[in-house]
């Protein structure tokens, strides 16, 4: 009798979390990301994509630990460590073979930020010094757009210092990340202006190359369920990301 109860209990668990049993690298995965408000917060309330990825993992029956590191380090870990997923990662042609692409999370819009009065028409800005976050997708996008004088910064705070000190003529970044950064610096907010978006891309949850097709299917099933019941849209709207 006891053996039958144990067997029934095991079967109930398998039915509750069938994807986790089938998953390969996802079974022992960890997440790496960086502090990128309002998308991801290392401290305090969850950022919008943080909540989205958390709900996605919960529905997949996974509870991965999250490691916060500088973005360049996050990229390194996701391409050198097994069972490692990263977000929000812009999908670019040069990255296509470096990751397994799990689900698309969010539409990004990249624009220029400059001290007020120094923002010129886009063609005239192409010869200027443009600051960007080290390791981000912005470098490839800027080069494709014809910008050649790129100044890498280690953090968003350093980007602001470069602009205010005259070490860069403008910065290039994601619209909502720039807006959140300015809002966190009320004394500086009026000193800057932004361009219209120059490029739209998609940020993904991506995995290291050992994620297999069953892992991808696991996340895609959970993602489609979130889309079907409106929770994906609700989370994005809650954080004003839709």
N, C-alpha and C positions, 0 to 999 in steps of 0.2 A: 504493500500500500504506500509506504513511504517512497519507494522507488518510483511508483507511478506519479505521485505528487511532484517529485523532483523533475521527472520528465516533462510533465505538463507545464511546470513553471519555466523550464528551459525553453519549451516551445513558445510560450507566451512572450518571453523575452525576445526570441528570434523574430517573431511576428511584429513586435513593437519596433525593433531596430534592424530590419532586414538589410538596409543599405550598409550599415556599419560592418556587418559580417562580410559583405561582399567587397567592401572597399579595400584597396591595396595600401598605397602610401598614406591615404587619408586616415587610416586607422590610428597611426601614430604621428600625425602631422602636428606641426607648430606653425603659428602665424608670425610673420615679421612685418613691421610697418614703422612709420615715423610720426612724430607729432605734427599734424597738418590740419589745424583747426580751419573751418568747422567740420571737416570730413572725418578727422581722427584726433582724439584728445588723449594724451598720455596721462593726464590727471583730470579729476573732476568728472562731470557728466559725459556720457558717451557722445562722440561725434556721429554725424549722420551715417556715414559708411561703416563706422564701427558697429552701430546698432544693426545695420543691414546685414553685415557679415556674421555678427553674433547670432541673429535669428536664422540665417541660412545654415550655419553649422548646427544649431540646435535641432532644426528640422531634419538634418542629415544624421542625427544621432551622434554628433561629434562634440568634444569639448576641448579644443586645442588651446594651449597656453599661447599668450601673445608676448612677443619681445619687441620693445621699442628701441630703435637705434637710429643714428643718422641715416638718411635715405640711401646714400651711396653704400653704406654697410649693409642695409637691407637687401639691396640688389645683389651684393656679393654673396650673402648668405643663401639667397634663393637660387643662385646658380652653382653653388658649391656644396650645399648641405642637402642630404636626402630628406624627404617628407617635410618640405618647407614650402609654405604658401605665402604669397606677398600681395598686398593691396595698399592703395589704389595704383595699379600699374598701367600706364598708357601703352596701348598696343600699337607698335610700330613695326614696319617691315624688317628692320635690322634685329628686332627682338623675337621675331616669329619662331625661330628654331631654338631659342634659349629657354623657353618655358612651355608648360602645358596650360592652355587657356581654359579656365574653369567656367566662369560666368562673367558677363558684362555688367558692371555695377552702376555706371553713372556717366552722363555726357559732360565732358569738360569743355570749357571755353577759355582759350588763352588770349591775353591782351597785354598791352604795355602800360606800365606805371611810371610816371615821371613827376619831378617837382613841378608845381604849377608854373606855367609859362614856358616850360622847356620841351613840351610835347609838340612835335612837328608832324606833318603828314607822314604816313608810313614810309613812302619812298625816301623821304629826307632823313628818316631815322636809321636807315640801313647802314649808314657809315658811322653811326654813333656807338659808344660803348654800352652794351646791354648786359645787365647783371641777371644771373639765373642761379637756381639752386643746384649745387654740385650733384651730379649723378642723375638728374631728372631728365625727362624727355624733352625739355625745352630746348636743349642744345641742338638736337637733330631737327626739331621743327624750325628753329630760327635759321639754321643753315639752309634748309629747304626753301625758306622764304626770302633768302638773300642777305641775311645779316651775317657779318663776318667777325665783328669785334666783340667777343663774348668774355664776360668777367664772371668767373665762378665764385659763389659764396657758400660758406658752410652751413648757413642757417638763414631763416627769414629775417631774423634780427640783423644779421650781417648785411643782407640786401638793403635794408633801410639805412644802415650806416653808410654804405657805399653811395647811396643816392644823396643823402644829406651832406656828406663830405665832398661831393663832387668827383668821387672815384668812378662813378658810372653815370651815364646820361639818362638811362631808363632801366627798368627791370621788366622781365617777361615772366608771367605766371598765370595760374588758373584764377579765373574771375572771382570765385567765392572765397578762395584762400586769400587773395589780395584784399577783398572787402573785409574779411574777418580780421586780418592783420591791421588794417587801418582803424577799424572799430576798437581794437585793443590799445590803440595809441591815440586817444582823443586829442592830445596836445599837438599831434602831427597831422591829423586827418585832413585838415583844411589846406595843408601845404602841398597836397598831391592831386594829380588828375590822371584819368585813365583813358585809353583809346577804346574804340569799338573792338569786339573780338576779332582776332586775326586768324584763328584756327580753332576748329572744334574736333575733338577726338573722343575716344571712349576709354574710361578707366576700368580695369578688370581685376578680378581675383584670379591670380595665376599661381601655378604650382611648379615645383622643381620637376625635372624631366622624368623622375621615377613615378610620378602620378600616371596611372594607366587609364585605359578607356573606361574601366568600371568606376574609377574615381570621378572622371569627368561626368559620367552618366549620373552618379550619385548627386553631385552638386547641381546638375541641370534639372533633375527631377525636383529637388527641393526648391530651386529657383522658380520653376514653372508653377509649383504649388503656391508660392508667395505671390506671384503675379496673378494667379487665378483668383485668390481670395482677397486681393487688394492690399495685402500687408506691405508689399514692396512699395507701392504708390503711397501708402499711408506714412511709412517711415520717412521717405524722401520729402513728403509734404510737411511733416512734423518739423523737419530740420531746414525747411525752405530750400530744398535742393531740387525740386521738380520744376 
